[in-house]
Amino acid sequence: MTLRILNQSRRTIILFRLEGLSRTVSTTLLLRQQRHSIATMSPNGLDKNDVYGPTAASELFQFASRRSVVHSTKGIVSSTNPLASQAGIKILEKGGNAADAAVAVAAALNVTEPTSTGIGGDAFMLFWNNSTKKIIALNGSGRSPAALTRELVVNSEGVGTGSLPKPSIHAVTVPGAAAAWVDTVEKVGSGNVSLAEVLAPAIELAENGYPVTQVTAAMWKYGEKQLLTASPNGAEMLVPPNQYNNQVHAPAAGEIMVMKNLAETFRTVGREGKEGFYAGRVAEEIVKAVKARGGVLELEDLRKHAEIGSEFVEPISMFVERFGVNVWECPPNGQGIVALMALGILEQLEKSKTIPPVEELKHNSTEYLHCIIEVLRIAFSDAAWYVTDPHMLKIRTSQLLDKGYLAERAKLFNPKKAAASLDHGSPALNSSDTVYFSVTDNDGNGCSFIM
């Protein structure tokens, strides 16, 4: 590797050149000359003062990013994929509200990031109604098949306690997302756009194809073999042999991906609502695929979920004293309570002077990350033990959010090292297979969605 430094006016250009590769790669890094040199950069994270001069950092920029804060008078869509965000914007432009647009984003992400989310999963939603000043929570998770018993799981998987193996067919529940989409549009949507219109941008992406992003391509490649073994239809989620690859394969970054069957499923749901997913052709194919792997899902399980629909539940919240704000989440069986517990534990650590105020810690420094990771581990250890089917929950969520209880849990935090083990177990958070996105509209409504 060689390094050259060129002085040009008020900036320094540092060129890194990597030799010995099949081709030479050059990367250019621009730094403000009067601010610092490479040698003086802190190894513990990067904040605004590492990028900008003192005046600019204090008066203009709050973060290391060069992007300005986004402002809008018509609403904002925030998601992990620009095509999905664009789908939400199209619905806002048609007169839809934040809830309508959120469902459009959810469907588009199913197309553009199927490695992280999909209509075969679950969904949780919070909706702020600016007219009533009320928050509505929706639990769009599905239930286990009626025929699934503990004895069946123990006999087939050899697991008596703990978690089911990830590839286990018995880990598959009734898909809740489709009903959640329908219920969101029907019950908190604007009424200005139909479900078919809401799903139209996603249908267009799936039918005509789109270029796959780098991160999604990498995740797709990682799951390529699992797709082929998980279902006889797994190849539908891969690219057929072409001039670049003579095998069925995961799409590469930039490769065009087309999913016509998914487009047809969305079209059916848009036309028929829940009936189009939980009965008829789609439902029969779901049951057929699950039973082929030894599962016990029946058409009656799907029919019952369509009949019951998603559950509109009371949201839970915590008042964060220092900032004077209420933070709202969906209640269990969603994992939102983890965020509230972590906030409460952080608050107790600050009160006890165990840690300084979090905003005084350098963003992404060792101290900052240690603090955030450990409080989340403590919160998740409780969630792994207590969060379950809300109808089977043996304690009240208010008990888990009690300030005194959180103060006791905060005592497990060690500012010098990670805890080797935690009460009730410490689930390993080594993967992420979900998406989060949010939408606001020009009436001041807001929709927070996780799938």
N, C-alpha and C positions, 0 to 999 in steps of 0.2 A: 504494500500500500504506500502511495506517495501522497504528500500533502503540499499544496502551494497556497500562499496567501497573497492576494492582490489588493492593493489599496486603490480605491476609486472614490474620489470625492469624500463624502461623509459616511461611507460604508466600507466594510471589509468583506471581500468575497473569499471564502475558503473552499478550495476544490479538493475533494477526496478522490483518488483514483485507485481502483482495485485492479491489480494485475494478476495474470495467471488464470483468468477465467476464459471461457470459450469466446467471450467478447469483453471489451473493456467497458466498465460502467462508471459514469461520472455523476456525482451528486453535488449540487451547489447549495450552500447554506449561507444565507445573508444575515449579518449581525450588525448592530449599530456600533460603529467604531469607538465612539466616545463613551460607550457604556462599559464594555468589558472585553476581554479576550477569552479564547477557549479555556485557557489555563485557570481563569478565575470563576468559571461556572461551577455552581454548587452541584455535587453529585446527588444530593437528596431532593429530587423533584425539580420542577420548572414552574416559576410563577411570573407574574407580569414584570417584576423588576429585573428578571433575567433577559427580557426581550426588549423592553423599552427604556428610554431615559427616565430619570426620576420624575421629571415634570409630567411627561406623557403618561407614565404609569399611574401617578396619583390623580391626575385631573381627567384623563380620558379613558384609559383602559382598566377594567377591573380584573381581567383574566389574561392568560398568556395568549389566547387565541386572538388573531387579527380581525375576526369577524365582529361587526357591530351588532348591538342588540337589535332584534327584529321587531318592528312596530307595524301595526295594521289597523285599519278602521273597519275592515270587513271580516275579520276572523283570521286565525292562524291554525295551520295543521303541522304537527310535529311528529315525524316517524323516522324509522331507520332507513327508509328507501324513498328517493325522490319521486319515483313513479307512483308509489302508494300515496305519498303526500299530495301529488297532483290529482289522484283519484278523489281524495277528500275535497280538494279545492273545487273540482268540477261540480260536486254535489252542492257545495255552498253557493256557487254561482247560479245553480238552478233554483235556489230558494230553500234548499234543505237547511236544517239546523245542525248543531254540533253533533248530536246523536246520529243523525242520518249520515253525516260525513264520516263519523268514526267507523260505522259499519262498512262504508265504501273502502276505507283504509284497511280494515281487517281483511276484507276479501282480496284486495290487491296484494297485501303482504302474503296471503296464502299462495298467491301465484308467484311473486317475486322472491319470497323467502320461505319456501315450503320446508326447509330444514329446521325452521324455528317455530312454525305455527301452522294451523290448518283448520278447516271446517270439521275435521274429525276429532278435534280436541275440545277444550273447555274455554270459557270466557268469563271475565268479571268486569263490571262496569260501574262507574260513578258518574252521575249526571247532576250538574248544578243548574237548577232552573232559576234564571235571573228574575223571572216575574214573581214567583212565589218565595224566592230566597230560601229554597229547600234543596237538600241533597238527597238524591235517590240512588240506592245501591241495588245492583242486580247480580245474583249468583247464577251463572250459566254453566255450572258443572253438572256432569252426568253421573248417574248412579251405577253401581256394579250390577251385573246380570242377576236376576232373581234366583237363578239356580246355582249361583256361586256360593259355596259354603266353605267354612274354615277347613273342614275335614277333606274336602275335595282338593283344596290348595296344598294342604300338608301332604296328602298322598301323591299328588302329581308333581309337586316341586320339591318336596322334602324340606320345606321351610316351616318351622313351628312358630318362630318369633322374628321380629325385625322386618326387613323389606323384602318384597318379591324381587326376583331377578329381573333386570330391565327387559330382557327379551321375552319374558313370560307372557303368554297369551292371556293369562288371567289378570294381568295388570290393565287390560283394556276395559274401559268403562263405556257406557252409552255416550256417544258424542253429544256435548251440550252446546257447542258453538253455534250450530245452525239455528236452534231454537232461540238462542240469545240474540242473534242477528235479527230474527223476525220480531221477537218481543220488543227489542230496543226501538226498531223503526215504528212498530205499531203503537207502542205505549208512551214513548217519550220523543218520538220523531215529530217533525214539523207538520206532517200531513200534506206538505206541498210536493213531495216526490214519492213515487211508489218504490216498493222493494226492488222491482225489476230495474228501475232507473238507478237505484243505489248500487246495484251489482253490475251494471253495464260497463263501467271502466275496467273492472277486473276481468269480465268476460272478454273484452276486447284484447287485453294483455295476454290472456291465456290462449285465445284463439289465433291471434296474429303473431304472437311471439314477442320477446323482449330480450335485451342483452343482460346476461347474468353478471352480477357484481363480483368482485374479487373474494370478499369474505364468504358470501353465500356459495361461490364455486368451491372454495376450500372445504366448507362444511359438507357440501353435497358429495364431494370426492370421498370424504371420510366415511360417509354412510352408504357408499355405492354398493358394497357387498351385502349390507344389511337389507337394503331395498329389494335386492334380487331374491333373498331368502325369506323375507318377512311375508311376502304375499305373491300369489301367482300373477298378480297384476303389477308387480314392482317395476317392471321395465317401462311402464307407462310414465313413470316419473324420471326416466332417463332419456338420453338422446340416442336415437337409432344410429346404426353404422352410417358413416358419411365419408366424404373425401379426406377428412383429417384424421379419422379414427375408424378402423374397420370393426370395432366392437361396440356393443351397447355400452354407453358410458355416461358418467356424470358430466354436465355441461362445464366447459372451461370458462374462465373469466372472459367476458365479451361475447361468448357464443350465444346464439339465439335459441331460446327455449320455447317450445310450443306445447301446450297441454289442452288439447281439444276436449278430452273427456271431462276434465275439471270445468271447462267452460260450459259444457252441457249440463253438468250438475248444478252449477250456479244458475244457469238459465231456468232449470226446472224449479229450483227453490224460489227464484224471483217470480215465476209464474204461479206456483202452487202453494208457496209458503211452507210451513212445517210439514204438511202432508207430502210435499215433494221430496222430502229427505227421510222422514221417519216411516214412510209407507211406500209401496210400489217398488220400482226398479232399483233405486238407490239403496233402500233399506234391505232388500233381498240380497244385493251384492255384498253389503257390509256383513250380514249374518253368514253368508256363504264363505267369505274370506276368513272370518273368525273361527267358524266351525272347522274349516279345513286345517287349522292349526291346533285343534283340540279344545277350543273355547266353548262356552255354554251360552253365549248371547243368543236370544231369540227375538223374533219379530215383535212379540208382545212387549219386550223390554223397551224397544224403540217406540212402539205405539203409546205406551204408558207415559214415556217422557214427553212426547208431543202433546199428550192430553194435559199433563200437569204443567208443562211449560217451565220457563225459567222462574226463579224465585226472586221477587222484589223484597229485599230485607232492609233492616235498620242498619245504616252505616255506623261504624265505631270511630271515635276520635280521641285525640289527646291535645290538651292545651299546653303549648310550649311557652312557659312563663317568660323566659328572657326575651323572646321575640314577639310575644303577645299575639300568637296566631294559633288557630286550631288546625291540626292536620287530620284529615279524614281518610279512612280506608274501608274496604269491604271487610265484613267480619269473617271468621272461620266458617267454612273450611278453606277460604282463601288465605294466603300468606301475608296479607297486608298488616296483620297484627305484629309481625316481626319488625317492620319499619317503626311502628309506634313504640314497641318495647325498646328498640335500639336507641331511639330518640330519648326515651325516658331514662335509660341507663346513662347515656351521655350527659344528660342534665344532672343526674345525681353525682357523676364523677366530677363535673365542674363545681358543683356546690361543695363537695368535700375537699376541693383543691387537689384532687388526685391528678387532674390534668388541667392545663390552662384552657380558657375558652377556645373552642375548636377553630374559630376563624383566625386565631393567632398562630395556629400551626401552619407551617408552610404546606401548601397544597401538594399532595402526592409525595411528601417527604416520608422518611422511614417512620417518624413519630406519628404523623397523620394517618398513614395507612395502617399501622399497628393498632391505633386507637379504633378506627372504623371497623377493621376486620374482627377484632376481639369482641366488641360489643355486639356485632352481628352474630358471631359464633355463640355468644351467651343467649341471645334472643332466639336463634334457630334451635338451640338445644331444647328450649322449652316448647317451641312450636312443634318439633318432631315428636314430642311426648304428648302434648295436649290437643293440637289442632287436628280435627277429624270431622266426620260427618256432623254438621251442626245439630242434628237431631239426637246424636249420641254423645255430645260434648258433656263431660261430667262436671266441669267447673265453668263459672261465668267469665266472660272476657274481661269484665271489670276487675276481677281478682288478679289477672295477669298484668293489668295496667295500673294496679294500685301503686302509688308512689312509695309506700313503705316496702312493698315487695320488691320493686325495682331497685331500691336502695340496697336491699340485701343482695340482690343479684349482682349489683355493681361491685360488691366486695370480691367477686371472682376475678376482677380485672387486675392484671399486674402490668404496670407501665414499662417494666424492664424486659419481659419475655412473654411469649405465647403460652397459654394454658395447655398443659399436656393432655388433659381430659376435662370434661365438664359434666355436671349432673345431667342425667337423662340423655346422655350421648351428645356427640357433636357431628352433625351430618356434614359430609365433605361436599363443598360447593365447587366442584371441578368442571361443571358444564353449564351451559345455558341454552335451553331449548324453548324459549318463549319470547314474545315481543311485547313492548309497551309503546303506546302512542297516545296523543292527546289532541283535542280540537277545541277551539273556541269559535263563536260566530258573532255576527254583528249585533245580535240582541243581548250579548253578554252571557249567553249560556256557555257551559264548558262540559266536556265529556272526557273522562279518563278511562282508558280501556287497556286490559291486559289479556293476552290469549296465549 
